[in-house]
C-alpha cells in the first residue's frame, strides 16, 4: 500500500483528516529534502511557499484544530526523532528512527475510527521483515558482546 492509500485509509472518510495528513506528509518529506539540500537545491522562495502552505493548512483545518492536543505531541516526537536521525550514521537504525513521524498517521486512524481501525491501518504499513530481523539480531549480538567484554554502558 502506498503512502496516499495509507493516508486515505487512516482518514476513514474524514476529508479534513485526510487533508491534514496529506499536508503533514508533504511537509515531512519537504523538510527532509531541505536537510538534504546538498542533493536537492531548494530555493528560499520555494521554502517560503511550502511553509506558507503548511501554516494555512494548520490554521484552517478543522480536524487539526479539534485534535491538536493529541496531534502536536506526536508531531513533536516525530520531529525530534527525525532531528536525531540526521546525526546518526547512515543505516538501518537511522531509517527506523527517521520514520517515527509516521506515528501521526496512526494517531489520526485512532481519532477517526478507534483502536481497531488504527490496528488495521498499522497492519498495512510496509515493512521489510528480513531487514528488521537483521537489525534486532545485530543489536542482540552487539549487546551480548558488550556484556561479555564489560563495555555495556
Buried (B, 14 or more C-beta within 10 A) or exposed (E): EEBEEBBBBBBBEBEBBBBBBBBBBBBBEBBBBEBEEEEEEEEEEEBEEBEEBBEEBBEEBEBBEEBEEBBEEBBEBBBEBBEEBEEEEEEBBBBBBBBBBBBBBBBBBBBBBEEEBBEBBBEEEEEEEEEEEEBEEEEEEEEEEEEEEEEEE
